[in-house]
Amino acid sequence: MHLIDEAFLKAKEVLRLNITDLGYTACSQQHDDDPHSNYRSVWARDAAMTAMWVLPLEDAEFTGCAKRSLETILKAQTRDGHLPNYVEIETRHPEYGGVGNIAGIDGALWVLIASWNYVKATGDVAFAKKHFAKLHRTMKWLRAHDSNNCGLLEIPEASDWTDLFPRSYNVLYDEVLWYRANIDFIELRKLNGKPVDRYINRASRIRQLINDQFWPRPETPQDQRNSFASTQFALGRTRYLIAQITPFGFSWRCDVFANIIASLYGVLDEERSEKVWRFLRQIGIDDPYPVRVLYPAIRPGDPDWRDYFLVNLQNLPGHYHNGGIWPFVGGLWVRFLDRIGKHVHAQEALHSLAELCRSGIDQDWEFTEWAHGVSGKPMGKAYQTWSAASYVAAYLRVQGDKSIEVASGAPEEIKQQEECGLPEAVADSRVDLDRETAE
């Protein structure tokens, strides 16, 4: 049997291992020797991604668990729309704060995106109608994070999947998800007979802001009113979206995960996607395996270094979020390559990802959480659900199942909006884009 085919079968075994009555656990409870581990939980972000990536299998067991995962998280919603980081399997206790008791922002974004993907893939319109009010409440909770009404979200430090990492304010990864959440919520509103113009305008504005502010270029006269773009002018032209922007500066590092989904989810056009690919290919971002999630790694003495990187030696250079290799992002890398027409490279990357998934700490086919960014040695928890699910999605994509890209590209409404030009009120980030109403 070919390695990539064997990996596909092994990935489905891992997924079945992690099915529970509440949804997908982050990793195998059977193989987690820490009884107090929060990996024994349904995580909003992990389970939402997993739900999307298993849907094309059209397997009733996987699809049913995907639905339960989303409903478990939505059931634990607070009155103001906050979704938990995770819900514990054994106690069914929802946890809303992560490291440092900081709320996770991206879990809610992924649940919104996954909810539409679930409805679109299954035709379960009843799900969309049953949970619309809760999803709308979460959209309002997220919108409140645009505290200065600039059009983008202001993200607290360490409040997304990089929960021990110094990213804050306008963070590329979260802004890309915010764009896609608005796009997919448009479809949920349509199913529920709600007006969508406000959300089309908002999504168009978010996409424009990301491309204008996170893609450095020589300053133009139009940038004079934009202090962020003026600050970035020092970078000149670059070939990727930078990782974050604050009122006091920016991070010029390349958030690889965020740039990949910026292409997959329609923020970047074909020309810029090609530039991102060329840059990442030239720096060997998928060597030894796909793919290191940050370039370059932060080192002691760098302005971005934090002493908390030493907690459990988690974020040393080449570790974890600081330039570690994550198989679930590797699966997205494969799909990114295939989507921009690099089919041979996608095949090569899928084979390399299969080798990584086979490599284990104790035995073969552990689908570990992450691997060391230099040595490629597996690290973290074994039998990680989103590692297996992302491999499944990558495999299906390379094998020709284009339906795996349920949430790719900018929809026609956005393209038409941009062709016609944004309305004056929408083009000005100082104007309230969507004063809240009963809608």
ABEGO torsion letter per residue (X at the ends): XBAAAAAAAAAAAAAAAABBAAEBBABBAAABABAABAAABBBAAAAAAAAAAAAAAGBAAAAAAAAAAAAAAAAABBAAGBBBABBBAAAGBBBABBBGGBBBAAAAAAAAAAAAAAAAAAGBAAAAAAAAAAAAAAAAAAAAABAAGAGBBBBBBGABABABBBBBEBBAAAAAAAAAAAAAAAAAAAAAGBBAAAAAAAAAAAAAAAAAAABBBBBBAAAAABAAAAAAAAAEBBABBBABBBAAEBBABBBAAAAAAAAAAGABBAAAAAAAAAAAAAAGAAOABOBBABOBBBBBGBAABBAAAABGGAABBGBEABGBBBAAAAAAAAAAAAAAGBAAAAAAAAAAAAAAAABBAABBGAGBABBBAAAGBBBEBBGBAAAAAAAAAAAAAAAGBAAABAABEBBAAAAAAAAAEBBAAAABAABBABBBBAX
